[in-house]
Amino acid sequence: MSKVEAVAFIMIGNAERQVHWRVKRDAEIEALRATTTKAELALTQAENHLLRQRVLDLEKALARRESAAKSAQTKAASEVARLKEKNKEIQFKLRQMWEYNNEIANGGGLTFKASSLIAKALHPDATPSEEVRLEAFKAFSAWKGDRDAARRR
C-alpha cells in the first residue's frame, strides 16, 4: 500500500469515524431530548394533578361556606318568624288590657293606676307623704267625676 492509499484509507476511516461519532452524538442528543421531554411531561402532569386537587379543595370549602350561610339564613328566618309571632301575642295581650281598662273606666270602675295610688295612700303600714296623698285624691276625684258621667250616658 502506498502512502497515498494509506492516507486515503486513514481519511476514509476518519470520515467514517466522524459520521459514526455524529450519529452517536445525535442519538445521545435525541435520547436526552426524549428524557427531558418525558421529565417535563411528568412535571406538568404532577402540577396539573396538584392544581386539580386544589380546585376540588376550594369547591369543597365553597360548598361548606354556602351550606353554613344557608343554615344561618334558615336560623335567622325562623328566629324572625318566632319573634313576629311573639310580637303578635304581646300586641294581642296589650290590646286586651287596653280594652279591659277602657271597659272599667267607661263602666265607672276604678282603673288599676287609680286604685294603686289610693291603696298606697290608705295602706295602714305606711305613712304617705303629702304628695302621695294628693295624687291619690286626684285619682279618686277623676274616677268619681268619670263614674258620674258614665252613669248619665
Secondary structure, 3 states (H helix, E strand, C coil): CCHHHHHHHHHHHHHHHHHHHHHHHHHHHHHHHHHHHHHHHHHHHHHHHHHHHHHHHHHHHHHHHHHHHHHHHHHHHHHHHHHHHHHHHHHHHHHHHHHHHHHHHHCCCCCHHHHHHHHHHHCCCCCCCHHHHHHHHHHHHHHHHHHHHHHHC
